[in-house]
Amino acid sequence: MKASIVDLRYRMKDVLGALDRGEKVVVLYRGKEKAMITPISGPAGGRSKSAKTADQPLFGLWSDREEMADPAYYLRQLRESRSSARGKRK
């Protein structure tokens, strides 16, 4: 399927329908091909083997980092440092 920028904006349901059918969507900008949107899963919603999280190349990238042993704590620390920096500006 080919879809212009206007199609992406106003006919997204049709574009998503094409992706659900397993079709690739070529995005056109001013009549020229700019990008291609490919479906994550195959037709009829069946997931392919390459769509598994563990098979992705970046899965487990930080598994050896000690500070990531508790991701929730690590994230709280990151957010706390940002929020305290905002308080100092005021």
N, C-alpha and C positions, 0 to 999 in steps of 0.2 A: 504494500500500500504506500502511496505517496501522500503526504500531508503538508500543507503550507502552515506558516505560523498562525494564520487566521483559523485554519482547521483545528490546530492544537488548542486555540483559545475557545472557539465556539462549538466544536464538534468532538470534544475529548472523549465522549461516550463511544463514538464510532472508532476512534483510534484505540481506545482500550479494548473494544470488541475485537479488533484485528489482532491485537496482542494476545488476547485470550485464545484466539484460533491458532496461535503459533506463528503468525505472520510477522515479518520485520517491517517497520515503518520508516520510510525515508523522509526526513524533514527537509522541506524546500524553503529557501529564503530568497525572495526575488527571482524565483524560477530556477535557482541553482541548488544542487544538493549540498546540504550543510552538515547533516548528521544522520545517524541511523539509530533507531530505538529497537532493541531486540528484547523479546520476552525472556523472563527469568525461567519460567517453566514451559514445558511443551504444551501441545494442544490439550484441551479438556482439563486443564489445571493440574495435570500430573507433573510432579517435580522430577527433574532430571537428577542424576547422581552428582553432577558437579555443583548443584545448588546447595549441598549440605554445608553447614557452617564449618565443620572440621576440615573439609576439603579445600577451603579458601586459603590462598597463600599467606595471608596475614594472621590467620588463626593461631593463637598461642604466642604471638610476638613478644609479649611482656611476661611470659610465664616464669622466667627466671629472676624477675625483679622482686626484691624483698618488700619494697614499699607497696607493691600491688597485691600482697597476700590478702588484704582486706580492702577490696575496691571501694566499698561504701565509705570507709574512713578516709581513704586517699582522696576521694572526690570532695568530701566535707572539708578537708584541709585546703584543697585548691580553692573552693568557693569562699571559705573563711578569709583567706588572704586577699581575695578580690574585694570582698565586702568591707573589710577593714581599710583597704586602700581608698575605697570610695568615701568612707566616713572621714578620712583625713583631709580630703579635698574641700569639704564643705566648710 
